[in-house]
Amino acid sequence: MRIGSAIFLIAIGAILAWAITPGLIPNVDQTLVGYILMAVGVIGLIASLVLASPGRSRRISETRSVVDPNTGERITRNESRDGGL
């Protein structure tokens, strides 16, 4: 869920919970549906903000050591890369 869709769910939920006259939709508790939509929107907004934060990037470091059979010298190779999702 992106930030825009989360805000859209919060707005639709608020309209259903507070702005529309109760009983407009028969056999449905629109206030409860509005609160549920607002809760889902808030959870989606928090999740999208956490996942979009720049501090979330991961850095993967890898070290390999081998011994050259001709000279007996130990060779170490360090490799770093970004681990994207």
Phi, psi and chi 1 to 4 in degrees:
 res  aa     phi    psi   chi1   chi2   chi3   chi4
   1 MET       -  133.8  179.2 -179.0  -64.0      -
   2 ARG   -93.3  172.6  -57.8  -82.3 -178.8  172.9
   3 ILE   -63.5  -41.0  -65.7  173.5      -      -
   4 GLY   -64.0  -42.9      -      -      -      -
   5 SER   -70.4  -31.9   57.6      -      -      -
   6 ALA   -66.1  -42.7      -      -      -      -
   7 ILE   -66.2  -37.0  -67.9  173.3      -      -
   8 PHE   -61.7  -43.8  177.8   74.9      -      -
   9 LEU   -64.1  -39.5  -76.5  178.2      -      -
  10 ILE   -63.3  -42.7  -66.8  170.0      -      -
  11 ALA   -66.0  -45.4      -      -      -      -
  12 ILE   -63.0  -41.1  -66.5  -63.0      -      -
  13 GLY   -63.0  -40.9      -      -      -      -
  14 ALA   -66.4  -38.1      -      -      -      -
  15 ILE   -64.1  -45.4  -70.2  169.4      -      -
  16 LEU   -66.0  -37.1  -78.0  175.1      -      -
  17 ALA   -76.7  -38.4      -      -      -      -
  18 TRP  -120.5  -24.6  -63.2  -46.0      -      -
  19 ALA   -99.1  -25.4      -      -      -      -
  20 ILE   -96.5  141.7  -64.5  178.6      -      -
  21 THR   -62.7  130.0  -53.3      -      -      -
  22 PRO   -59.7  142.6  -21.7   31.0      -      -
  23 GLY    90.4    2.1      -      -      -      -
  24 LEU   -66.3  -37.4 -174.1   64.5      -      -
  25 ILE  -103.8  114.6  -55.2  169.5      -      -
  26 PRO   -68.3  146.0   14.7  -19.4      -      -
  27 ASN    61.7   18.6  -60.2  -33.3      -      -
  28 VAL  -132.0  128.5  174.3      -      -      -
  29 ASP   -82.5   91.5 -174.1    3.3      -      -
  30 GLN   -68.6  -24.5   66.0 -164.5   35.5      -
  31 THR   -65.7  -43.9  -55.3      -      -      -
  32 LEU   -64.7  -42.7  179.3   62.4      -      -
  33 VAL   -61.2  -39.8  171.6      -      -      -
  34 GLY   -62.8  -44.5      -      -      -      -
  35 TYR   -64.4  -38.2  -73.6  134.5      -      -
  36 ILE   -64.7  -44.8  -69.3  171.3      -      -
  37 LEU   -62.9  -38.9  -73.8  175.2      -      -
  38 MET   -65.6  -40.4  -75.7 -168.6  -66.8      -
  39 ALA   -64.7  -43.6      -      -      -      -
  40 VAL   -64.4  -39.3  169.2      -      -      -
  41 GLY   -63.8  -41.9      -      -      -      -
  42 VAL   -66.3  -42.9  167.2      -      -      -
  43 ILE   -62.8  -42.6  -68.9  169.6      -      -
  44 GLY   -65.4  -37.2      -      -      -      -
  45 LEU   -65.7  -44.8 -178.5   63.3      -      -
  46 ILE   -63.5  -44.3  -68.8  169.8      -      -
  47 ALA   -64.2  -41.1      -      -      -      -
  48 SER   -69.4  -34.0   64.2      -      -      -
  49 LEU   -69.8  -38.2  -70.6  174.7      -      -
  50 VAL   -68.0  -43.5  167.0      -      -      -
  51 LEU   -71.2  -24.5  -68.7  175.1      -      -
  52 ALA   -90.7   -2.7      -      -      -      -
  53 SER   -68.3  141.4   68.3      -      -      -
  54 PRO   -69.7  -20.7   20.7  -27.8      -      -
  55 GLY   -76.1   -0.4      -      -      -      -
  56 ARG   -84.6  -11.3  179.9  141.7  166.8   81.8
  57 SER   -64.9  141.4   63.7      -      -      -
  58 ARG  -107.1  145.3  -63.0 -176.2  -36.2 -175.1
  59 ARG  -116.9  126.9 -170.0  105.9  175.5  126.9
  60 ILE  -108.6  125.8  -61.7  172.5      -      -
  61 SER  -114.8  138.5  -63.0      -      -      -
  62 GLU  -133.8  132.2 -158.4  173.2  -77.5      -
  63 THR  -122.2  131.8  -57.1      -      -      -
  64 ARG  -126.4  134.4  -65.3 -179.6 -172.7  172.2
  65 SER  -124.2  132.9  -65.9      -      -      -
  66 VAL  -135.6  157.5  -66.6      -      -      -
  67 VAL  -108.3  126.2  176.2      -      -      -
  68 ASP   -70.1  121.2 -172.9   -0.1      -      -
  69 PRO   -68.1  -23.6   19.0  -25.4      -      -
  70 ASN   -78.6  -43.3  -64.7  -31.7      -      -
  71 THR  -105.8  -16.7   61.7      -      -      -
  72 GLY    77.7    8.5      -      -      -      -
  73 GLU   -81.3  137.9 -178.2 -178.4   -5.8      -
  74 ARG   -86.4  128.3  178.2  172.8  -64.7  -86.1
  75 ILE  -113.6  125.8  -59.4  170.2      -      -
  76 THR  -115.6  131.3  -57.1      -      -      -
  77 ARG  -121.3  125.1  179.7  177.5  175.5 -171.2
  78 ASN  -106.9  132.5  -65.4  -36.6      -      -
  79 GLU  -134.0  131.0 -176.2  177.3  -44.2      -
  80 SER  -125.9  141.2  -65.0      -      -      -
  81 ARG  -151.5  160.6   65.6 -177.6 -174.9  -85.3
  82 ASP   -81.1  133.7  -69.1  -30.6      -      -
  83 GLY  -100.8   93.5      -      -      -      -
  84 GLY   -79.1  162.0      -      -      -      -
  85 LEU   -80.6      -  -68.5  175.5      -      -
